[in-house]
Amino acid sequence: MLRVAAGMVTEVREKRTGVQILDVRLHDSGLVEPAVSFFDEDLAAGDEVLVNTTAVRLQLGTGGFHIVIGKTRRTVEDDLSPGAWGHVMKMRYAPSQLAVDTVEEQDSPYHERFCDESLSLEGTPVLIGELHSLLPAAAAAVAWAAPEKRQVYVMPDAASLPIALSRQVARLKSAGVLAATVTAGHAWGGDRETVTIHNGLLAARHVEQADVILCFLGPGVTGTGTPLGFSGMQLAEVIHAVSLLGGIPFFIPRLSFADPRKRHFGISHHTRTVLGRFALRPVLLAVPEFGDGRDDIVRSQTAELIRSGSHLAVSRPAPDHEQLERLEQMFGLSFVTMGRHWRNDPAPFQAAVLAADLAVQSTPFLAECASGGTHRCAGPDTLAALALFLTRSGV
């Protein structure tokens, strides 16, 4: 199914770098409906446009927007996404394919750096999460605990492709929480572009000088209620890339006690599938302790993950509600996931904040570790030593 319609822009409601929110009157129905454009094309009331209506007609969670394909009455050829050296195409062979300036391609000023096979993450902590809605809580927690640390967000391509779709990323950048963004694979629109998630992580470290890397899927993840049919499966590849490149993977479990779906109760089957069956390298798993019956559920689910792999669980008391409220207010953010504010479902945000706190607290250990060799930090023995260090420091 691919539905398109012609219409006329009646109002430009919002405009920021890389995205415009419009009202469009569709010619066939006469209805005025919201649409979004991801290119810096000058759109105004009265412009005739072609829009993709598929997702809205299927009532999918796209924010209720049609997607603008472009103006229909164009008389000259325009460049809607100018670049400097880019020859790498993203969204290849789709109607909106575009050339971007990837950091690793031959004409890039960074090309020679990425030719170095010894390039590593040098023990950089990487916060890994499935739900984009948890990114603000994790980033705010790092900024609160260690404001001097430079945070860079790396967006893979398993969910949305244009990073401009994320209002959260725009807010985090405007608040000075995120220093830069990198879009990897077919995701596009970041401050830096890369062909692969591996170079995306390396670009965060060596081009944008990240002290902490946040790698969450973009907004708009897909799930099918089947064991393997969900966007978060890509996180297994992220874990492998972080580990083999010498970074420290801090994994944020998808955790909820308010989701009515049994498969997402406690630690979601998404997390349990990725870590239990497909992640071939260990992670540090942040496990909040609630001090009530929920701990028995999480403890049982965590034990299964540890038995099935070599993952290290680090348990700490869950960050309290006052901390969540402080982070939300301080940075002008809104902590909402799956339509639920943190006051109605605090557990996922407590897990994200805990993982961020652990990443910050690991800094002294990682600094000493990296001095012994950049790749040594990824080893299971080092992760076990770090887990012990964090456990002891939390007592």
Phi, psi and omega in degrees: 000128175215102184258134177229154179212152175261148180199183179233134177294128176256335180199142170261109187275327183208141178216123174217173185305120175086358182206142174226132177258125188234162162252131183233130174269115181283133186292326185285329183251339185078359181282143173263118185228152181286147178217161180228140175242137183253012178242154181277052176271138182285101180253145181210164177304134181102344179290138176271130184226158172252131183234148173269117185256006191302306187297319180294319179295332176273359179058044179272163184280065181256010184088002178078022183254139162284158181252122180287125175275321177160175176290147180264340181249069181257131182254343179228157177282129182242154171255106185273353179214072184298146177227181182257312185225000194294131171235359180273127181268135170249156190053047188304131177067007168278158182303334181253029178301145182216151176269134181235163180270084178286146185290336187263351185289167192299326182272000180285143175294348180259004187305313184297325179298321182277357172279347182282109183291345180272358181302131183222174177276353172056039177076016180293131175289136180235117176274122185244128180212153181277314188272121179300331183293346178269351180303314182299320181294316180295314182294319179295323180295319177295316181297325179290314185282329184214074185298343180280346184279136181272119182257135178231131179263127176250121182253115174286185187247023181279345179239234180297151178264314176281122181293338181296344177297334186276108172293329181296317179297317179300319180290320180295324178289317181293332178277356180079012180283314175265130178278327184195168177228152177228130176251129188244155181068228179270356170295146185211162176104001178284172175297330175231147178242142175221158181283327184229162176294329180297310177288336174298316178294317180294325178294323178300319182282313192260341175260316182260003172057045181291137168269328176224133178251136175247120181238095177242150172297157177287178177292156175088040177292156180247140173222148183236001183075013177251162185302324187240359185267064178213151186300328184297351176301335180296342183293337175298317177295322178297314179303313181298317181297313180300312184294311184288341176268004175086025174259176179247111183276110172262111187263130178264113181292146170282112193226132179202147172237013178243348179289124183289347182278126185302324184291345179251010182278133187072226174281119184302151175298337176299309178296316183294328178288312182299309184283325186280333187238331192239344177277114184267001176234149185284154175233163167265116185260119179280121184237105179287144176254127186261346179075023177213196185297341179296331182298325179296320180295311182294321180298318179294316180292323178294321180300322178297320180294319180293321178294326185275349181206193181251027182292153181247118178267129176245113183260136176215156172306136181299136173308138186281170183296328179297322179293318178298316180296320180296315180295318181297316183284322185297321184255007177065036183255174174227118182268098181225133176223137181051036178080005183244128175289157184300334180292335178268341180206075185287337189305313181299323180285327175296322177295319181294316180293320178299315179300319178296317178299318180296320179298318179293317182291343180279353187307312181299319180296315183292326178297317179290321180298313184297332180293343179266001181139130189294329184270347183296335183295338184276350186291149179303323180296320179291321177297320178295319178295321178294318178300319178295318178300315181292322179295315181293321181290341180269354181284000000 
